Amino acid sequence: MKKALLSFATLGLLASSSIAHAIDFSAHGYYRLQGEYSNNLDLQSPSDIHQGTQGDNDRFRSITYGQQRFRIDPALKISDNISFHGQIDLLDNVIFGKSDTRQLTVYNPLAGTLSVPGASGAFGVTGGSGGDPTTGGGGNVNVRRLYVDLLTPMGKFRLGRQGSHWGLGILQNDGNDRDANFGDTFDRFLYIGKLDFKDGSDLAFATSIDFAYNSNNNPAMGGLERGTTGSAHDTYQFSQVLLYQRPTFEFGVVGGLRFRNGTGNFSAALDSTGATVPGAKDGDTRTYFIDAYSKWQHDWLTIKGEYVYLGGKFSPGICINGTQFPNTGTTISPFCLSDTKDLSVSMGALEAEAKFNQEEIKLISGYAQGDASPLSSKITQFGFRPDYHIGLMMFQMPLGTSPAIQVAGVTRAGNNPITSNYVNNAVYVGLTYKHRFDLADYIPQAQWLKLGAHVVTAWAPSRTFDYNFAELTGVGSLPHVYNDSRWYGVETDLLVEARFFDHVYWNLTGGVMLPGAAYNIKNDDLANASLTGSPMNSIIFDPANVAFAVRSTLMFEF
């Protein structure tokens, strides 16, 4: 018996030893420290111009903060066919002196902050709700992704929570770049296959099933005491990818369908008096997208382009608080986009980059369809993913201040950014130049230093501010307020990049934003230019002012 046990133990040790040798573990990542100073992002300065009892339009001046992130991308390979991959963030963009993470906020210059329901799918986050390191239970550890790769003779299967990226990243962006803060992540079942041709080209194809949103709980853990909505009310997405590749050229298309059956119920909303009234209807989602991407490369020149179209129908589930007009004798409830809306959005971007011995030149341009009115019957505004940057401030930081519209001395709308923190309602063009200096011969353990500049300007396809109070409230005597100017202005950034000790990267960027007339506070409706008195206070012209910012990024990569 003892001999049998000894033989079994010996076999176990040999098996463990063979498994240990088969397993291969690696981990890459970085520790990132960022410090940022910005001034006058609201593009307003103290003045004698007052909006009724609101005071002047200057909402704030300087903003200074530092933040950090420690990211680990572990990989565990247990055989030639099976490997596990993950992405873990510690103190994910947590500002020095705080312990919380923040969800991405989408700003609207008319209605303020709009919280898009989860039923439309996750938009992106800067981290999970880690909580207080001591009492919150999370310690600011964010397990962003975890998936398994299974390699078979038929192709690769990738199963689990994984990043999603395609093309330039204007629609799907995994947020893995150095300066990224968000990143798109899906619980996904993905299959990837490839056909190789004799001329050196290949055709890759992929199919994915995404679980974009789920409102259910595990009944074994959560019980069934509370009502459930059923799996039909969850959000799913199916996608198909085709990508043809040659050594110097590639072209691909991804198409997808996102669908959800709404409950048909109305959510609760508040009117201008604070009373609860029926809100937006939880309707169906039937949307689709087509995203085409192309890349051509020859010697020193690389050209990339991407075009996106989103269509279909869905119920956005958004309510805009009604504005109270006490002297009209009219009780106004919130306006809710409760009906199913048509979705029709076009976006595109183009990049051309030339690299010589010591010089780099990059031209960027793009288009994001817009819509100034919050009451449009067709949804034509979506915007790029926030990790696709065109400048330090422009469409990266919320800029401007919309007019503070007041009723009986109380602000009912406005005092919000004119443009959001992602490319939206814009036609832009930008140019970057960098010169590289090799430092290895002059500074020990230093690799290179780059100095350069970036200039970008943009225009608005649609008005940046368009607020029809008569349409919103049903009171015909109220004005239609808008700004008909379309130029956003021009931003100039100076760039410094350097690499030391092989694993240390540093970037310093400083920029000045010269705002265009699209950021001016004014009312272009000449027929209703005189709004003095009741029920509305006048909207006084107040031109936008210069803003500037500086950002330093220090990274230790491994």
C-alpha angles and dihedrals in degrees: 000000000000090000091053091049091049091050091049092050091049091052090049092053091048091049091048090049092051091048091049091054091048095053116088119190127188136163132196131178144106147251111233128196118188130184122185138184123185132174130200100355088160085062091225131111132198111282143151091259110112132189099214109281091343095086121219124336096252103115100174142340124208128016120193127175145142128215140177144203133190109199126189124189104191123189125192116191114191097171142349088274106040130052135158124218134187146169121216126181124197118198087359104207090325109167116237108268095025135087103199135093123218136226119230111265123208113212126210118193093217110039099024121228114009117201106204110212118252089239088078090058134263114302099196140285138213092223146320126285096273094168128201112337091231107034106012096073095228107078088204094286111149117191096200101173141011125167144147128234116212114191114201135166086259095055140276126314117200115192129182141031107341143159121263123216135158134175115322091348100247093131104017116028124168093202095229096133120109095254097039120122105176128029134185116256129181136184092235145173105208132183121191126188135170139201118206120208129205094244091064096260126115141195118222122194132183140182124199137186113200129195098209098171136003126183097185133097133216102265091209089061105027101033125219099267091112124057121263128210099217129241092279089074094057121099121247133179130199120195137182124198132196120182125177114196136190127171092266103019140046135175128182144168130202121191127184146177124213118192142171135167109230123220092236090228126130121239123223120263137175126238124216091277093052095254120141115249134167111285138196121331119249096231138172126286119218108160135146138188138202118199120184121190132183136180130188123184131181124165106300099358129079124179123188130179138177133186126188132191123185120191143157133075136292143150109247093201094218126144125195114208113247117244116238117229105186097187095055096065088228125130108214123199125200117284109236128193088224101149125080109272131207114244117212117159131158124191135166144168137194129198127186117183129183121192123190130170096291105354133080124191123182129183120195132183136163150161131224117182117235143195122195098194119082090202099059116141090218123052108226101156126084114130138209122295108273094241091067103090129194098174146353094264111001108095090347099078124034105258136193137016124260118220115281103236112197137193118198090345095307121113110239100169141006133038089111131114117284094214127032134230094269136050105284135152091002147126108197142174128189141176129204129191125187132177119202124216118195108223102178093096094049108032119040115239092007121120112187147334126212127198122187152132137238128203124187134172132181144189132203118243088201132031113283091218125030118153120168106190093183091056093044098047105024091236103128097200094063120102136256106231122194147142112232095191114108109185115103094192134238132293125202120195130187115211135205121180130174141169124208136175090009092272105051120089126181131186128183119186127177124181143182122207117206102193123219128219092275087079095049116113105236145122115238095185097105092181089063100030092124105071097149117143132006135029092011134025119230122269106230123205112253118171121222121253136215121281130193138185141184126204129186121194121189117183133185106199128195 
